[in-house]
Amino acid sequence: MLLHLLPLSCALPRPAAPTAARSSGCSYAGGRPGARWARRRAQRRADVQPETPPRGRREGGGGHDPHGEGSGGALLETVRRLLLAKEEADAEGEEEEDQFPKRWAIVFLCFSAFLLCNMDRVNMSIAILPMSAENGWNPQTVGLIQSSFFWGYLLTQIAGGIWADTVGGKTVLGFGVVWWSIATALTPVAAKLGLPFLLVVRAFMGIGEGVAMPAMNNILSKWVPVSERSRSLALVYSGMYLGSVTGLAFSPLLIHKFGWPSVFYSFGSLGAVWFTIWATKVFCFQWSIEFYFPLFHIYFHLFQIMQSIGFLGPAFFLTQLSHVNSPAMAVLCMACSQGTDAFSQSGLYSNHQDIGPRYAGVLLGLSNTAGVLAGVFGTAATGYILQHGSWDNVFEVSVVLYLVGTLVWNVFSTGEKILD
């Protein structure tokens, strides 16, 4: 009886035919494989195609009979269309699930970009030795060259985040890699032209690398669900540490065999290879995928735990430095301190994408700017403390800052979206 209460106007329109897949060969993350999708959908539609005649009218009047056979056929057609729409939605979800692993290609390319980022950054630490000997630079000049990178790096943290949130992280990251790779390759030329040219090129390199982290954060906020965000961020940021190890390991070998310019030429050329793959693969992907995360609060509490470990772990190992009696134990404590600090990649660095997905890039830029400023002022503060105290006092200040950070994080942090 309730079926007769359903008005005929509720009949749903027939779902539109699927659009044909693009013929360019690009594979879209949320797209539908054309031929297979069309066959499956056509078969389902043929199976449920209604064969009822059009709705009839009352013999004696102009209105239709809501309880007649014609209305019953229309109602049956409506139900069939509802079932068809549900089947198509389920099938489309299955097709999209098949495409989801492509986000890990994005994660791996971001990882490789950060690998190149630190390779190009640390090679100067090795090459500066033969460069200073060749050009007769004093320690003050060497320090100036080393710091010139951070002039540009500091400038583009916030600007890179705004740009990434405006035009998209994939464009900004591609630009950054090309920019800093060109600057790396031009370093030997600038060094031969003179010190001012070298300082400018190093600052330009910092400009390119400064946009990498905000752009990456913007990319992963659109691609990676909360349930996979920690592992993807950990993988991407591990590229930085691997890049430092790789750059410091291969730079002496290249300098010994081919001279110091070879380090910058070879490392810079790797950026061209990376960008070719990036442009070929990534720009064929679809960049707006919506995810549903039912376990959001569980994952946020996990992020809080991870960040607490990232604060308390280094604090603990720094307190042990005053009790060790051998260089090996001191190195072990420092290594453990830096190792536990990496837990922050699953805490703080994933939180930007939770509180403001649209502004994830600029939020990370703001945070990273604060981190760079802490490095600038921390160096000066360390020198001041050492003039009036000892390394134990330096580590005590660091421990206090870690403890305060743990308290502030657990009291005020949130995983809810607060910026729309």
C-alpha positions as CSV (number, residue, x, y, z in Angstrom):
1,M,0.0,0.0,0.0
2,L,2.8,2.4,0.8
3,L,4.1,2.1,-2.8
4,H,0.9,4.0,-4.0
5,L,1.9,6.9,-1.8
6,L,5.0,7.5,-3.8
7,P,4.3,10.4,-6.2
8,L,5.1,9.9,-9.8
9,S,7.2,13.1,-9.8
10,C,9.9,11.4,-7.8
11,A,11.1,9.4,-10.8
12,L,14.7,9.9,-11.2
13,P,16.3,11.0,-14.5
14,R,18.1,8.3,-16.4
15,P,21.9,8.5,-15.5
16,A,23.9,10.2,-18.2
17,A,26.2,8.1,-20.4
18,P,29.8,8.0,-19.3
19,T,32.1,10.3,-21.0
20,A,34.8,8.7,-23.2
21,A,38.2,8.3,-21.7
22,R,40.7,10.7,-23.1
23,S,42.8,9.4,-25.9
24,S,46.0,11.1,-24.8
25,G,47.2,8.0,-22.9
26,C,47.1,9.8,-19.6
27,S,45.7,7.8,-16.7
28,Y,43.5,9.7,-14.2
29,A,43.3,8.8,-10.6
30,G,39.5,9.0,-10.4
31,G,38.8,8.3,-14.1
32,R,36.9,5.5,-15.8
33,P,38.6,3.1,-18.2
34,G,36.5,3.9,-21.3
35,A,35.8,0.6,-23.1
36,R,35.5,-1.7,-20.2
37,W,33.5,0.8,-18.2
38,A,31.1,1.4,-21.1
39,R,30.5,-2.3,-21.7
40,R,29.8,-3.0,-18.1
41,R,27.4,-0.1,-17.8
42,A,25.6,-0.9,-21.1
43,Q,25.1,-4.5,-19.9
44,R,23.6,-3.4,-16.7
45,R,21.3,-0.9,-18.4
46,A,20.1,-3.6,-20.8
47,D,19.3,-5.9,-18.0
48,V,17.1,-3.4,-16.2
49,Q,15.6,-1.6,-19.2
50,P,11.9,-1.2,-18.5
51,E,9.4,-2.6,-21.0
52,T,6.3,-1.0,-19.6
53,P,4.2,1.2,-21.8
54,P,3.8,4.9,-21.3
55,R,1.6,6.1,-18.5
56,G,-2.1,5.9,-19.5
57,R,-4.8,8.4,-18.8
58,R,-8.3,7.9,-17.5
59,E,-10.7,7.0,-20.2
60,G,-13.2,9.6,-19.2
61,G,-10.9,12.5,-18.2
62,G,-7.7,14.3,-18.7
63,G,-5.9,13.4,-15.4
64,H,-3.9,10.3,-14.8
65,D,-4.9,7.6,-12.3
66,P,-2.4,7.3,-9.5
67,H,-3.5,3.7,-8.8
68,G,-3.7,2.6,-12.4
69,E,-1.4,0.2,-14.4
70,G,0.4,3.1,-16.0
71,S,1.5,4.6,-12.7
72,G,2.5,1.2,-11.5
73,G,4.8,0.9,-14.5
74,A,6.3,4.3,-13.9
75,L,6.9,3.4,-10.3
76,L,8.6,0.2,-11.3
77,E,10.8,2.1,-13.7
78,T,11.7,4.5,-10.9
79,V,12.8,1.6,-8.6
80,R,14.8,0.1,-11.4
81,R,16.5,3.4,-12.1
82,L,17.3,3.6,-8.4
83,L,18.9,0.2,-8.4
84,L,20.8,1.0,-11.6
85,A,22.2,4.2,-10.1
86,K,23.3,2.3,-7.0
87,E,25.0,-0.3,-9.0
88,E,26.8,2.3,-11.1
89,A,27.9,4.2,-8.0
90,D,29.3,1.0,-6.5
91,A,31.0,0.0,-9.7
92,E,32.5,3.5,-10.0
93,G,33.9,3.2,-6.5
94,E,35.5,-0.1,-7.4
95,E,37.1,1.5,-10.4
96,E,38.4,4.4,-8.4
97,E,39.8,2.0,-5.8
98,D,41.8,0.3,-8.5
99,Q,43.4,3.7,-9.3
100,F,44.3,4.8,-5.7
101,P,47.8,3.2,-5.6
102,K,48.9,5.9,-8.0
103,R,49.1,8.2,-5.0
104,W,52.1,6.2,-4.0
105,A,53.8,7.2,-7.2
106,I,53.3,10.8,-6.1
107,V,54.7,10.0,-2.7
108,F,57.8,8.3,-4.2
109,L,58.4,11.3,-6.6
110,C,58.2,13.6,-3.6
111,F,60.6,11.4,-1.7
112,S,63.1,11.5,-4.7
113,A,62.7,15.3,-4.9
114,F,63.7,15.6,-1.2
115,L,66.6,13.3,-1.8
116,L,67.9,15.6,-4.5
117,C,67.1,18.6,-2.3
118,N,69.6,17.6,0.4
119,M,72.1,16.1,-2.0
120,D,72.4,19.6,-3.7
121,R,72.4,21.3,-0.3
122,V,75.2,19.3,1.5
123,N,77.6,19.0,-1.5
124,M,78.9,22.5,-0.7
125,S,80.0,21.3,2.7
126,I,82.5,19.0,1.0
127,A,83.3,21.1,-2.1
128,I,84.0,24.3,-0.1
129,L,87.3,22.8,1.1
130,P,89.1,22.6,-2.3
131,M,87.2,25.7,-3.5
132,S,88.5,27.8,-0.5
133,A,92.0,26.4,-1.1
134,E,91.9,27.3,-4.8
135,N,90.5,30.9,-4.3
136,G,92.2,31.7,-1.0
137,W,89.1,32.2,1.0
138,N,89.4,32.7,4.8
139,P,87.1,31.1,7.3
140,Q,84.9,34.2,7.5
141,T,84.3,34.1,3.7
142,V,83.6,30.4,3.9
143,G,81.0,31.0,6.6
144,L,79.4,33.7,4.4
145,I,79.1,31.4,1.5
146,Q,77.6,28.6,3.6
147,S,75.0,31.0,5.0
148,S,74.0,32.6,1.7
149,F,71.9,29.6,0.9
150,F,69.6,30.4,3.8
151,W,69.0,34.0,2.6
152,G,66.8,32.6,-0.2
153,Y,65.6,29.7,1.7
154,L,64.0,31.9,4.3
155,L,62.3,34.1,1.8
156,T,60.3,31.5,0.0
157,Q,58.9,29.5,2.9
158,I,55.7,31.5,3.3
159,A,55.6,32.7,-0.3
160,G,56.0,29.1,-1.5
161,G,53.1,28.0,0.7
162,I,50.8,30.7,-0.7
163,W,51.8,29.9,-4.2
164,A,51.3,26.2,-3.7
165,D,47.8,26.7,-2.3
166,T,47.0,29.0,-5.2
167,V,48.3,27.3,-8.3
168,G,48.8,23.7,-7.0
169,G,51.7,21.9,-5.3
170,K,52.6,19.9,-8.4
171,T,53.5,23.1,-10.4
172,V,55.4,24.7,-7.5
173,L,57.4,21.5,-6.7
174,G,58.4,21.1,-10.3
175,F,59.5,24.7,-10.5
176,G,61.5,24.4,-7.3
177,V,63.4,21.3,-8.5
178,V,64.2,22.9,-11.8
179,W,65.2,26.2,-10.2
180,W,67.6,24.8,-7.6
181,S,69.1,22.3,-10.1
182,I,70.0,25.1,-12.4
183,A,71.5,27.0,-9.6
184,T,73.5,24.0,-8.5
185,A,74.9,23.5,-12.0
186,L,75.8,27.2,-12.3
187,T,77.7,27.2,-9.0
188,P,81.2,26.5,-10.6
189,V,80.6,29.2,-13.2
190,A,79.6,31.7,-10.5
191,A,82.6,30.8,-8.3
192,K,85.0,31.5,-11.2
193,L,83.3,34.9,-11.9
194,G,83.7,36.0,-8.3
195,L,82.4,35.9,-4.8
196,P,79.4,38.1,-5.3
197,F,78.1,35.9,-8.1
198,L,78.6,32.8,-6.0
199,L,76.6,34.3,-3.1
200,V,73.8,35.2,-5.5
201,V,73.6,31.8,-7.0
202,R,73.6,30.1,-3.6
203,A,70.8,32.4,-2.5
204,F,68.9,31.5,-5.7
205,M,69.4,27.9,-4.8
206,G,67.8,28.5,-1.5
207,I,64.8,30.2,-3.2
208,G,64.2,27.0,-5.1
209,E,64.6,24.6,-2.2
210,G,62.4,26.9,0.0
211,V,59.3,26.1,-1.9
212,A,59.8,22.3,-1.7
213,M,58.3,21.6,1.7
214,P,55.2,23.8,1.4
215,A,54.5,22.3,-2.1
216,M,54.9,18.8,-0.9
217,N,52.6,19.4,2.0
218,N,50.0,20.8,-0.4
219,I,50.3,17.7,-2.7
220,L,50.0,15.2,0.1
221,S,47.0,17.0,1.6
222,K,45.1,16.3,-1.6
223,W,46.3,12.8,-2.3
224,V,46.9,11.0,1.0
225,P,44.1,10.0,3.4
226,V,44.6,10.4,7.1
227,S,45.1,6.6,7.6
228,E,48.2,6.7,5.3
229,R,49.5,10.2,6.0
230,S,52.0,9.3,8.7
231,R,53.8,6.6,6.6
232,S,53.8,8.8,3.5
233,L,55.2,11.8,5.3
234,A,57.8,9.6,7.0
235,L,58.8,8.2,3.6
236,V,59.0,11.7,2.0
237,Y,61.0,13.2,4.8
238,S,63.4,10.2,5.0
239,G,64.5,11.3,1.5
240,M,66.1,14.4,3.1
241,Y,68.2,12.2,5.5
242,L,69.1,9.8,2.7
243,G,70.0,12.8,0.5
244,S,72.4,14.0,3.1
245,V,74.1,10.6,3.4
246,T,74.2,10.2,-0.3
247,G,75.6,13.7,-1.0
248,L,78.3,13.4,1.7
249,A,79.3,10.0,0.5
250,F,79.6,10.6,-3.2
251,S,80.9,14.2,-3.2
252,P,84.5,13.2,-2.0
253,L,84.6,10.5,-4.7
254,L,83.6,12.8,-7.5
255,I,86.0,15.5,-6.3
256,H,88.9,13.1,-6.1
257,K,88.3,11.7,-9.6
258,F,87.0,14.7,-11.6
259,G,87.5,17.8,-9.5
260,W,85.1,19.8,-7.3
261,P,83.0,21.3,-10.2
262,S,81.9,17.8,-11.2
263,V,79.9,17.6,-7.9
264,F,77.6,20.5,-8.9
265,Y,77.3,19.4,-12.6
266,S,76.4,15.8,-11.8
267,F,74.0,16.6,-9.0
268,G,72.4,19.4,-10.9
269,S,71.8,17.2,-13.9
270,L,69.8,14.8,-11.8
271,G,67.2,17.4,-11.4
272,A,66.5,17.4,-15.1
273,V,65.9,13.7,-15.0
274,W,63.6,14.0,-12.1
275,F,61.6,16.8,-13.8
276,T,61.2,14.8,-17.0
277,I,59.6,11.9,-15.0
278,W,57.5,14.4,-13.0
279,A,56.1,16.1,-16.0
280,T,55.4,12.9,-17.8
281,K,53.7,11.0,-15.0
282,V,52.2,13.5,-12.6
283,F,50.6,16.0,-14.9
284,C,48.5,13.1,-16.4
285,F,46.9,12.5,-13.0
286,Q,43.7,13.9,-11.6
287,W,44.4,16.0,-8.6
288,S,41.1,16.4,-6.7
289,I,40.1,13.1,-5.0
290,E,37.8,13.1,-2.0
291,F,38.5,10.7,0.8
292,Y,36.4,9.6,3.8
293,F,38.1,8.9,7.0
294,P,36.0,7.3,9.7
295,L,38.9,6.7,12.0
296,F,40.0,10.3,12.0
297,H,40.1,10.9,15.8
298,I,42.0,7.7,16.4
299,Y,44.7,8.8,13.9
300,F,44.9,12.2,15.4
301,H,45.6,10.8,18.9
302,L,48.3,8.7,17.2
303,F,49.7,11.9,15.8
304,Q,49.8,13.4,19.2
305,I,51.7,10.4,20.6
306,M,54.2,10.6,17.7
307,Q,54.9,14.3,18.2
308,S,55.3,13.7,22.0
309,I,57.9,11.1,21.2
310,G,59.5,13.5,18.8
311,F,59.9,16.0,21.7
312,L,60.6,13.8,24.7
313,G,62.9,11.4,22.9
314,P,65.5,14.0,22.0
315,A,65.2,15.7,25.4
316,F,66.0,12.4,27.1
317,F,69.1,11.6,25.1
318,L,70.4,15.2,25.4
319,T,70.2,14.8,29.2
320,Q,72.4,11.8,28.9
321,L,75.3,13.6,27.2
322,S,76.5,15.1,30.5
323,H,76.9,11.5,31.9
324,V,78.8,9.8,29.0
325,N,82.6,9.3,29.2
326,S,83.5,8.3,25.7
327,P,83.2,9.9,22.2
328,A,81.4,6.8,20.9
329,M,78.6,7.1,23.6
330,A,78.3,10.8,22.9
331,V,77.8,10.1,19.2
332,L,75.3,7.4,20.0
333,C,73.3,9.8,22.2
334,M,73.3,12.5,19.5
335,A,72.2,9.9,16.9
336,C,69.4,8.7,19.0
337,S,68.3,12.3,19.7
338,Q,68.1,13.0,16.0
339,G,66.5,9.7,15.3
340,T,63.6,10.2,17.8
341,D,63.2,13.7,16.5
342,A,62.1,12.1,13.2
343,F,58.8,11.1,14.9
344,S,57.8,14.7,14.3
345,Q,57.3,13.9,10.7
346,S,54.2,11.9,11.8
347,G,53.0,14.5,14.2
348,L,53.6,18.2,13.5
349,Y,54.2,17.9,9.8
350,S,51.0,16.0,9.1
351,N,48.8,18.3,11.3
352,H,48.9,21.2,8.8
353,Q,46.8,19.1,6.4
354,D,44.3,18.4,9.1
355,I,43.6,21.9,10.4
356,G,43.5,23.5,6.9
357,P,43.8,21.3,3.9
358,R,43.3,24.2,1.5
359,Y,46.1,26.2,3.2
360,A,48.4,23.2,4.0
361,G,51.3,24.7,2.0
362,V,51.3,28.2,3.5
363,L,50.8,26.7,7.0
364,L,53.9,24.6,6.7
365,G,55.7,27.6,5.2
366,L,54.9,29.5,8.4
367,S,56.0,26.7,10.6
368,N,59.2,26.1,8.7
369,T,60.0,29.9,8.8
370,A,59.8,29.7,12.5
371,G,62.1,26.7,12.4
372,V,64.7,28.5,10.2
373,L,64.6,31.6,12.5
374,A,65.2,29.3,15.5
375,G,68.3,28.0,13.7
376,V,69.5,31.5,13.1
377,F,69.0,32.8,16.6
378,G,69.9,29.4,18.2
379,T,73.4,29.6,16.7
380,A,74.0,33.0,18.2
381,A,72.5,32.0,21.5
382,T,74.7,28.9,21.6
383,G,77.8,31.1,21.1
384,Y,76.7,33.4,23.9
385,I,76.0,30.5,26.3
386,L,79.4,28.9,25.6
387,Q,81.1,32.2,26.4
388,H,79.6,32.2,29.9
389,G,79.0,28.5,30.5
390,S,79.4,25.0,28.9
391,W,77.8,22.6,26.5
392,D,75.8,21.2,29.4
393,N,74.1,24.5,29.6
394,V,73.3,24.5,25.9
395,F,71.7,21.1,26.2
396,E,69.8,22.1,29.3
397,V,68.2,25.0,27.3
398,S,67.3,22.5,24.5
399,V,65.7,20.1,27.0
400,V,63.6,22.9,28.5
401,L,62.4,23.9,25.0
402,Y,61.5,20.3,24.2
403,L,59.4,20.0,27.4
404,V,57.6,23.2,26.8
405,G,56.9,22.2,23.3
406,T,55.4,18.9,24.5
407,L,53.1,20.7,26.9
408,V,51.9,23.2,24.4
409,W,51.3,20.6,21.7
410,N,49.2,18.3,23.9
411,V,47.2,21.1,25.3
412,F,46.4,23.2,22.3
413,S,46.8,21.0,19.2
414,T,43.8,19.7,17.3
415,G,43.1,17.6,14.4
416,E,39.8,19.3,13.5
417,K,39.6,21.5,10.4
418,I,39.7,25.1,11.6
419,L,40.5,26.8,8.3
420,D,38.0,26.5,5.5
